[in-house]
Amino acid sequence: MEKLAIHGGTPIREHKISYGRQCIEDDDIQAVTDVLKSDYLTCGPKVDELERALCDYTGAKYAVAVSNGTAALHCACIAAGIGPGDEVITTPITFAASANCALYCGATPVFADIDPDTYNISPESIREHITEKTKAVVAVDFTGQVVEIEEIRKICDEYHLLFIEDAAHSIGSSYDGKMVGSLADITTFSFHPVKTVTGGEGGAVLTSRKDLYDKIYLAHVHGITHDAAQMMEDHPEGWYYEQVSLGYNYRLTDFQAALVLSQLGKIERFKARRRQIVNRYNEAFAEIPQLIVQKEIPQSDTCRHLYILRLALDRLKCSRLEFFNALAAENVQPQVHYVPVYWFPHYQKLGFQKGCCPVAEKVYEGIMSLPLYPAMTDPDVEDVIRAVKKVVEQYTM
């Protein structure tokens, strides 16, 4: 049996590979350079062009490009009219922003449990957590797999809730043939470097409702408008503007928009490569009893942002930490997505306690994310597989 690198053996590979990485090519650099040489670095034509491109790609009627995915979620909650006394249901297995957006508005996040196979929010658990205070559902497309849109839509319609889809992971995915971005009342995207397309940072908020679009737009530009139809007073001066609501500076720069636009033109190639890697991983790991592969619902045509490997710890003579460190020593660097949000000290201070979502906590005990990004070569992929199998072999009971 080959000795683990963590115990003094030779690592599988010489150079470390991380769980995620941006894919920036010469034309992306040129797109940014062109904007840096232009008249507009912000508030210019590239932002408008990106918003139109997002609508064309997803089928949404309106898009607002913003500074990051967190800003997108905050704008969505503002547009939903969420405020003090309201409750917003979301998942605990997500980045903290999916819940923090409710706190930003003075509302209370409520954590529904997840499906044990897909790791997405459970519609049944959503229904169980609805009260007279519930205002919206923030459903996260975890790893890129689309949530159960039909069931969540039915629940939201029944209880008159706004359906916000946190699609930070799922640009490029579709549900029953309809693209993410056109499925919920409001959809939010993130363009962080490890996402499928990137602007360095950046995000977007999409909707097909004009009333929500108007509120989203104002929220990201300080609540300021130049539109006479939205002003309280009649002013003929072309320079005049009014602040009609409280908003924020969540604007995206033109050079970031140019980078996202360039990347968006490659999304089908990026999707195809991600799918190839996921399929190869699934093939390699599906028959190993010490490993659990994330399941997909048939309605979701998934562009996978993360590849989650779940350990069957009762079949291994190691902890998740030992497995994690052993992989890293083989120069295959995993990550964990995510610590349940309500475990964090800030949420504990707000009164949240461990144990409220037992399925999510059980899943969290064994999950880690393996490298997945389009620039991975076939040898990279095979190195990851070899490293995982090597660690499994060493720690099998």
Secondary structure, DSSP 8 states (H G I E B T S, - for coil): ----GGGT---S-SS-B-S------HHHHHHHHHHHTSS-SBSSHHHHHHHHHHHHHH--SEEEEESSHHHHHHHHHHHTT--TT-EEEE-SSS-THHHHHHHHTT-EEEE--B-TTT-SB-HHHHHHT--TTEEEEEEE-GGG----HHHHHHHHHHHT-EEEEE-TTTTT-EETTEETTSSSSEEEEE--TTSSS--SS-EEEEES-HHHHHHHHHHHBTTEE--GGG-SS----TT--EE-S---B---BHHHHHHHHHHHTTHHHHHHHHHHHHHHHHHHHTT-TTEEE----TTEE---S-EEEEE-GGGBSS-HHHHHHHHHHTTB--B-----GGGSHHHHHTT--TTSSHHHHHHHTTEEEE---TT--HHHHHHHHHHHHHHHHHHB-
